[in-house]
Amino acid sequence: MLCFNHIRQKRSIWNTGKGSCGCHDGWTRRPIFNIVTAACHFRFVGSHFVMGTIKVTDPFGGVRGDAVKDTNPFAIDKMTALKDINFSIDQIEGRRIKKKSILEQMRDGTWGVEEKIPNWEPAEDQEFENYHVMLRWSGREIAKVRNVSKKEAKIALAGVKAFINNVNPSNPDFTNPLVAKCYNSTAKTYGLDPVPVPETSKDRRHPHLFAGIRGDDSALSRNRFMKDVLRAIKLVDFSIGWLECVDQNIRKRPAEYRIKHTRLCKPTYRDAVTHFDCSLVFANETIVTEKNIPLPRAKIALASMRGWLRRIDPEKPDLTDPNIAKCYEATKIRTKPGRYSKSKPELLPMEDGGSSYWSTTLHCWITGSYDKDGVFVPPDWSE
């Protein structure tokens, strides 16, 4: 090895034993270093490297991390929340997302583990294909709206994304209860001091988190009439799809429509699909029937029926309409305690000797219950 002086003079010191500058071993061609301290230190003096030693006391070589207040963990959680909400929106929109290879999944330990969607999940009751949408921050659920349709879920997710984008990590608006809850979630994760959460208020400065989507609250979820309206709309939609392909060969229809009739539509003539008998079926009861309707007009009739059902207000139904009154009564009969299964005498309706009654506010039967000791608790008459 050559030192700077020998490089300039183009002279080699390998065969002269120890170099004249004392910085290299001429036989082993290795730098001389202090084995006791296990460290080498080169100091540039003039045109020579002179060997020296330094004692190592810091395993990290003097490298220090930034203070938590400098990195702002609230901003880090905001970036994670934005990444999660974008992923959730892509999933519900059906966009193609590049998935990790099996090797990449094995490396990060996610192979064989089902990937969960952070901000929405299917509802437990899949009859109406509803969803639950939630705001998650720092791995915790902050707010949630339940039982919304797919269209409403997309709107609610857009509202959650707008909320996350509007959060200012450097100067959070703690007058917004949701921002305070998000910050406290971050504080719990990183061991910071929490902030007081203000009472929920209807401040117009703070837009609705889910863009006006309310979902089913505890009272609305008990509304039996509303659920029967939704079931009737779903039945009409199916019948309209069946009428669209009824004139095709039954083998060429989609699999779900390879049937001879639906609950709402039945061919008037056995061997012809030109005329149909159409009925409004609500809560397993036939409300009204119109016979011998030509196929084009049958499609119009079912489309009108769907519009009529959608105009019904399930919370305040117009019982002066005779058809709506019949539908409402059909719901009461269908959900009557003891109709489809044997019930204890205390749970039967009052007219049958029990204590249950129909609530015109919640639109459901209010029944009593039994405590853990088997003692009957009468229903709440205030409902």
Buried (B, 14 or more C-beta within 10 A) or exposed (E): BBBBBBEEEEEEBBEEEEBBBEBBBBEEEEEBBBEEEEEEEEEEEEEBBBBEEEEEEEEEEEEEEEEEEEEBBBBBBBEBBBEBBBBBBEBBEEEEEEEEEEEEBEEEEEEEEEEEBBBBBEBEEEEEEBBBBBBBBBBBEBBBBBBBBEEBBBBBBBBBBEBBEEBEBEEBBBEBBBBBBBBBBBBEBBEBEEBEBEEEEEEEEBBEBBBEBEBBEEEBBBBBBBBBBBBBBBBBEBBBBBBEBBEEEEEEBEEEBEEEBBEBBBBBEEEEBBBBBBBBBBBEBEBEEBEEBEBEEBBEBBEEBBEBBEEBEBEEBEEEEEEBBBBBBBBBEBBBBBEEEEBEEBBBBEEEEBBBBBBEEBBBBBBBEEEEEEEEEEBEEEE
